[in-house]
Amino acid sequence: MADQPRVAELEHRFRRAGLPTFIRGYSARQAFTRALPLLTLVFVLEILNALNLKFGFWVNVGFLAGGIAIALGMIGLLNVARGQRFLAVPRHVGPIEMLVFILVPAVLPLIFGGQVPSAAFTLIANAALLGAVYLVLGFGAISIVGWAARRFLALFSASVSVLVRALSLLLFFLLVIFFTTETWQIWTVPAIPKFVAAAILFVLLAAAFLLLRLPGSVRGLEREAEVGSGDLSRPQQINVGLVLFLSQFLQVAFVAMAVWLFFVVFGAILVSAGVREAWLGTAGTEVWRLPFLGDSSVVITSELLRVATGMASFAALYYAVATQLDEAYRDEVIEQVADQLRETFAARTDYLRLLGAGAAASGPARSDEA
């Protein structure tokens, strides 16, 4: 019989390391059921999407009643299909329930008033919420970030050489374009939604480059860390890949923040109100004024913050690409992560032995679904 205290200790260790899929019988899809109270609250609040302020009070009362009827009707039909009472509280969140959660609140503003922007936003927000629940509760993303943060210096030391090579060229390029009218206009003239979308696009491209070669990196990590006790299952590989991805993305975020801070300080000192007025036709919107040497002061404007954010988002993309094209860096990072995970994989072997599965070649603690 397994040593239950030791098994519980190892399972807690796996969760703390951001590797809950190492626990036998664990499924990342359990995250949706665990988040059911939150998802239910969001679903109920989003029934208010049926309201349309262009119409009068009693029309909106009718819209709200219609939205409640549609939402309850869909839930009731699912309950009946699962053999439960029509108005029973769902006890399980499967693919069909997830589709209902995404689509029904998004359809309501379309039915009641043709509110296309509201429908599109609700659709994207609900899909993003489910994705966040899957990553945070299913694969322990927050624990992974904590694990990577605790080992940041060791992991970051692996990238010092590529950091020096990349930033020397990158900073020269950014300094050149920073003092141009076009750069300031590109990042300050567009409305805030367009500015945010452009910055996020750079970050998403950086994440895409990190994900591009992740499968091969996971296989290399398995070899380096000496997994033992059989190969990792598919969900476990995804979990380990998430550890590797977030470890690298944390470095990218650190570089982006450093570049952002540099340009905020640099721009506050050198880009005066007269220069901003010559470039933008306005002195800008003052956010913060700080005393400087003598009677002078430095001013941080919203325009400067936007330009610095643009520089930082581009730096994130450039650094992510540079690290993925540098084979020496990738090998060094995989080796560093493998060193950090080797104890966890050794604990996994002990865990499987305690559960009586250590002797089987195909006996890793598999979960049947990601």
N, C-alpha and C positions, 0 to 999 in steps of 0.2 A: 504494500500500500504506500502511496506517495507520501512524502513528508510535507503535510499540508502547510505548516508555517513557512517552510523553505519555499514551497511552490508559490505561496502568496507573496513572499518577499521578492521572488524573481519576477512575478507578474507586475508588481509595483515598479520594479526597476525598469521593465520594458516600457511601461507607460511613461515613466519619467524621462526615458531616453527618446521618446517619440516613436516607439516601435510597438504599438499595441497589437499589431497583427501577429507578433510572435507568440501571443497567448493562444493556446489551443481552444478551438471553437469560436474564436472571435471573428466577427464580420464587420467590416467598415460600414455596411448598410444599417447596422444597428443604430448608427448615429441619428438617423432620421426619426426612429421611434423614440430615442432618448430626447430628441428636440421637439417632440410632439406638442408639449404645452406652448412653446414659443411659436411654432408654426401655426397652431390653432389660433393664438392671439392675433398674429399677423393676418391670417385669413379672415377672421371676423372683422378686424379694423378695415381691411381693404374692401369690405362690402360697401363702405362709404364712397368708393369710387363711382358708384351708381349716381351720386349726386352731381348736379350740374347747376352752377350758380347763374347761368344765363336764364334759367327758368324760375318761376315763382315758388313760393313755399309749398303749396299743396301739390304742385307737380313733382317737386323733389321728394315729398312724402311718398307719392306713388312710385317714383323711381327707387327709393330706398326699400319699399315693400317688395317691389319686383326683384331687386338685387338679393334680398334675404330669401325670397322664394326660390330663386335660381340656385343660390349657394346651398341652401338646405336640401333642395331637390336632388342636386348632384351627390351630396354626401349620403342622403337617404338611399339613393339607387345603389351606391357602392356598398352600403351596409346590407341591403337586401341581397345583393349578389354574393356577399360573403356569409349569408345566413344569419345576420344579426338584425336587431330591431331597427326600424327605419330611422329613428332619431337617436340611436346609440352613439356614444362617443367612440371614434375610431381607436383601436388598440394597436394597429400596425400601419406603418407607412411603406407602401410598395411603389412600384413604378406608376401604377394607375393613379394612386393618391398624389404622387408628385406632379403628374400631368394636370390633375384637377387643381392643385395648389398654384401652378404656374398660369394655367389658361383661364380659369373661371374669373378670378379678380381682374384679369386683363381684358376679358370680353365684356364685362359689365359697363365700363365707360363707352365702349363702342355701341352697345345696344341702346344705352340711355344717353343720347345726345351726340353720338359720333365723335367722341373725344379721342382722337387718334394719338396725340402726344402722351396723354395720360395712360392709354392702353399700352403703348410701346414701352414707356418707362416702367410700368408695373410688371410687364412681362420680363424685362431685363433684370429688374431688381429682385424678383422672386427667384429667377434662375440663379442669379448671383448668390442669393441667400442660401439656397440649397447647396450650391457649390461650397460656400463657406462652412456650412454645417458638416458637409462630407469631409472637408479637409481638417477642420478644427476638432470635431468630435470623433470622426471616423479614423483619421490617421494621426491625430495628436499634433497638428501643426504648431500649436502654441508651445507644446513641450519640445518640439524639434527646434524652434527658434531659441528657446531657453537653453537647450543643449548646445546649439551652435554658438550662442552668445558666450556661454561659459568657457568655450574652447576657441574663442575668436582669435586670440593672439597666436595660438599654435597654428591655426588654419591660415591666418593672414600672412604669417611668415613665409608660407610656401609661395606666395604670390609677389614677394618683394621685388624679385628680378624683373618679372613682367610688368609690375607696377611702375618701376623706374623707367623702363623702356617706353611703356604706353603713355605715362603722364608727361614725360619730357616733350614728346611730340604733340600730345593732346593740348597741354597748357599753352604751348607756343601758338597753335592754331586758334584756340579759344581766345587768347589775348589779342590776336590780330583782329578777329571778327567782333570782339566785344566793343571795340572803339569805332564802330561803323554805324552810320545812321540806319541802314537797312536792318541790322540786327535788332536795334531798339524798336524800330517800327513793327517788325514782324512779331515781336513778343508782346508789345504793349497796345497796338492799335486794335487787334481783334477783340471781340467781346469775350467775357470770362469763360463761357462754355466752350468756345473754340480754342481758347488758350489752354484750358484744362485738358481738352481732348487731344491737342497736339503733344503736350507734355506726357500724357498717359500713353500715347502711341509710341513714343520713344522707349518708355519703360516696358511696354508689352513686347516690343521688338527685342529688347535686351533679354527679357525672360524667354522669348522664343529661341534665341541663340543658345541660351543655357540648356533648354530642353532638347535641342536638336541632337546632341550627342550623348544624351543622358542614358539611353539603353546600354550602349557600349561601356559607359562609365560604371554602371551598376554591375555588369558582368565582370569588369576589371576589379571592382571593389570586392565582389564575392571571392575572387581568387586571392587578392591581397590580404583580406581579413581572415582567411582560412575558416570558412563557414563551418565545415564539418557537419556530421549528422544529416547528410542529404542536402539536396539543393533547396533553395528558397522557393516557396510557392509564388504564383503570380501576384497576389495581393501583397505578399511580403516584399517582393521586388519593387512594387510600386511604392511601398512604405520606405524602403531603403533609398529609392530614387528621390523621394521627397526630402529625405534627410540630406542627400547630396546636393539637390537643387537649392534648398534653403540655405545651406552652408555657403554655397557660392554666391547666391543672391544677396546674402548679408554683406559680403565683401563689396559687391557692386553698389549696394545702398550706402555703405560707408564711404566709398570713393565719391559717389554723387553728392553726399552731404558735405564732404570736405571741399569739393569744388564749389558747391553752392555758398558755403560760408566764406570761402576765399573771395568770390566775386562780390558778395555783399559788402565785405570789409573794403576790398579794393575799389569798388565802384563808389562807396560812400565817401572815400577819401579823395578820389581823383575826378569823379564826374560831378561837376558843380551845377548849380541851378542854371547858369548861363549856357553851359554845354547842353543840358537837357532841353532848354528852350530852343536852341539852335537845331537840335535833332528832331524834337517832337512838336515844337511850336508851343510848348507849355513847360513850366518849371516842374510839373509833376505834383502828385498828391503826397504830402508829407505824412509819414507814419511815425517816425521817431527822430528826435533831434538829440544829439549827444555832444557834450562839451569836448573840445579837442585842445591842442596846445595853444596857450595864450588865450586870446579873446575869440578865437575861431571855434567853429563847431562843425560836426559832420551830420548830414541829413540822410536818413534812409527813407526812400520813397517807395510807393507801391510799384512804380515802374521798374525801379532797380530790383525789387524782389522778383518781379515777373521775368526780367532778363536773366537774373541769376538762376532762377528755376529752369529756364530754357537751356542755359549752359550746362546745368547739372544733369538734366534729362539726356542731353546729347552725350555727356561724359559717361553716363551709365551704359548707354548703348555701345559706345566705342570701347569701353573697358570690357564689357561682356564679350564682344566680338574678339578683342585681342586675346583674352584668356582662352577662348575656345580654339583659336588658331595656333596657339602656342602649345605644342605637344609636351614640352618639358614641364610647363605649368600644370597641365591636366594630369600628367603622371604623378607629379609631386603632390597635388591636392588629393588625388585618389589615395596615395600612400599615407598622407596625413590623416584623412578621414578613416582609412582602414585601421591605422594605429589606434585612433580614438574608439572605434567600434569593436576592436578585437576582443575586449573584455565583455562586451555585450553579447557577441557571438559565442564566446566561451560559456557565458551564463545560459544562453539558449541551449547549448549542448547538455549542460547540467540539468536544465529544466526538462528537456525531452527524456533524459535518462530517468529522472524522478517519475515521470509519467509512464515509464515503461516502453518508450518508443525509440530509445537511443540506439538499439541494436538493428533496427530496420533501415535498410538503405533508402527507402522511400517514405520514411516516417517523420519528416519535419512537421512542426505544428502548423498544419495548413488550415486555412479558412476557405470555404467553398466559394465565396464570392467576394469581390472587391468592394 
